[in-house]
Amino acid sequence: MGAALAMTAGAQTAPPRDPGFKAIVQVALVTRNIEASAQHWSALLGVEVPKIMTSRPGNEVHVIYQGKPSNARAKLAFLSAGQVQVELIQPLGGGSAWQQFLDEHGEGVHHIAFNVQNLAQAESEMKALGYDAIHSGRWDSDNGDYVYFDSTKALGLVVELLHGDPKK
Amino acid sequence: MGAALAMTAGAQTAPPRDPGFKAIVQVALVTRNIEASAQHWSALLGVEVPKIMTSRPGNEVHVIYQGKPSNARAKLAFLSAGQVQVELIQPLGGGSAWQQFLDEHGEGVHHIAFNVQNLAQAESEMKALGYDAIHSGRWDSDNGDYVYFDSTKALGLVVELLHGDPKK
């Protein structure tokens, strides 16, 4: 099995990837009760209970879900675990990849994220690998884009690309 | 909501944790077809297709599942993604936390892992947080222990503790 795979492996001939794909920077879970999840995760990691934020309404931060504008919101919390940030997400209604996951799978890991250097190029790379964008938006109206890809069937989870605005 | 949480946060008074809890070192997915998953993940990360290994029979590597010896095996593959290793697991029969996840949830993220310094102490810490061991074993008969904990309800995933044998 290993030998057959080695023969078909295309790693040597694959085009170069955005350097951001070298490191997973986020593991994100969808939860029904973010206050409880934040307590459990802070106790596990031995860090302070994180502040819980509410994202701005989707129409203010350009949320597109399945090709259409969505007013989705979510409660969010972030904890540090080394190179990786643990993100907790509780959907608050409106069409979103978060609510879709909760409906289809229940609570659990929704996505991992990569910090990419060139978002348009990295999106093309994801497209070339067969992954379509399913949900995108801005972290805030003032900074940063995120894009989720429909990669669950092939990879077992959603891939997110993150890209901060250039510093002014 | 944030203020109420801050008032109840016990982070300051919590006992010190094993330093291993500071960093997530592994994100592990259960798959039904590890050859296909290995191809998809190597293309995503831009790394070579990993070799696929088969774990030794559970009775040779001391697998205990739900309190009883199990002869569970799995196909395994590992890819590097910065500080984090992506582990792919295809259960090959026998009672295991991997097969249980596949039966209950289908494919997806099964666990994250921490490399702990003192396994017995870290297990006590997990117990104090309310998490029972559900599956444990050796990576190999010659090196290293792993323990999975029943943390899915509180944390949305299984937590694994890893501990290598002292160098001889």
Boltz contact constraints between the chains, C-beta under 6 A:
constraints:
  - contact:
      token1: [A, 1]
      token2: [B, 52]
      max_distance: 6.0
  - contact:
      token1: [A, 2]
      token2: [B, 51]
      max_distance: 6.0
  - contact:
      token1: [A, 2]
      token2: [B, 52]
      max_distance: 6.0
  - contact:
      token1: [A, 5]
      token2: [B, 49]
      max_distance: 6.0
  - contact:
      token1: [A, 9]
      token2: [B, 49]
      max_distance: 6.0
  - contact:
      token1: [A, 11]
      token2: [B, 42]
      max_distance: 6.0
  - contact:
      token1: [A, 11]
      token2: [B, 48]
      max_distance: 6.0
  - contact:
      token1: [A, 17]
      token2: [B, 46]
      max_distance: 6.0
  - contact:
      token1: [A, 21]
      token2: [B, 45]
      max_distance: 6.0
  - contact:
      token1: [A, 21]
      token2: [B, 46]
      max_distance: 6.0
  - contact:
      token1: [A, 22]
      token2: [B, 82]
      max_distance: 6.0
  - contact:
      token1: [A, 23]
      token2: [B, 81]
      max_distance: 6.0
  - contact:
      token1: [A, 23]
      token2: [B, 82]
      max_distance: 6.0
  - contact:
      token1: [A, 24]
      token2: [B, 81]
      max_distance: 6.0
  - contact:
      token1: [A, 24]
      token2: [B, 84]
      max_distance: 6.0
  - contact:
      token1: [A, 29]
      token2: [B, 156]
      max_distance: 6.0
  - contact:
      token1: [A, 40]
      token2: [B, 154]
      max_distance: 6.0
  - contact:
      token1: [A, 40]
      token2: [B, 155]
      max_distance: 6.0
  - contact:
      token1: [A, 42]
      token2: [B, 11]
      max_distance: 6.0
  - contact:
      token1: [A, 43]
      token2: [B, 129]
      max_distance: 6.0
  - contact:
      token1: [A, 45]
      token2: [B, 21]
      max_distance: 6.0
  - contact:
      token1: [A, 46]
      token2: [B, 17]
      max_distance: 6.0
  - contact:
      token1: [A, 46]
      token2: [B, 21]
      max_distance: 6.0
  - contact:
      token1: [A, 48]
      token2: [B, 11]
      max_distance: 6.0
  - contact:
      token1: [A, 49]
      token2: [B, 5]
      max_distance: 6.0
  - contact:
      token1: [A, 49]
      token2: [B, 9]
      max_distance: 6.0
  - contact:
      token1: [A, 51]
      token2: [B, 2]
      max_distance: 6.0
  - contact:
      token1: [A, 52]
      token2: [B, 1]
      max_distance: 6.0
  - contact:
      token1: [A, 52]
      token2: [B, 2]
      max_distance: 6.0
  - contact:
      token1: [A, 81]
      token2: [B, 23]
      max_distance: 6.0
  - contact:
      token1: [A, 81]
      token2: [B, 24]
      max_distance: 6.0
  - contact:
      token1: [A, 82]
      token2: [B, 22]
      max_distance: 6.0
  - contact:
      token1: [A, 82]
      token2: [B, 23]
      max_distance: 6.0
  - contact:
      token1: [A, 82]
      token2: [B, 83]
      max_distance: 6.0
  - contact:
      token1: [A, 83]
      token2: [B, 82]
      max_distance: 6.0
  - contact:
      token1: [A, 83]
      token2: [B, 83]
      max_distance: 6.0
  - contact:
      token1: [A, 84]
      token2: [B, 24]
      max_distance: 6.0
  - contact:
      token1: [A, 84]
      token2: [B, 84]
      max_distance: 6.0
  - contact:
      token1: [A, 107]
      token2: [B, 156]
      max_distance: 6.0
  - contact:
      token1: [A, 108]
      token2: [B, 156]
      max_distance: 6.0
  - contact:
      token1: [A, 109]
      token2: [B, 109]
      max_distance: 6.0
  - contact:
      token1: [A, 109]
      token2: [B, 157]
      max_distance: 6.0
  - contact:
      token1: [A, 129]
      token2: [B, 43]
      max_distance: 6.0
  - contact:
      token1: [A, 154]
      token2: [B, 40]
      max_distance: 6.0
  - contact:
      token1: [A, 155]
      token2: [B, 40]
      max_distance: 6.0
  - contact:
      token1: [A, 156]
      token2: [B, 29]
      max_distance: 6.0
  - contact:
      token1: [A, 156]
      token2: [B, 107]
      max_distance: 6.0
  - contact:
      token1: [A, 156]
      token2: [B, 108]
      max_distance: 6.0
  - contact:
      token1: [A, 157]
      token2: [B, 109]
      max_distance: 6.0
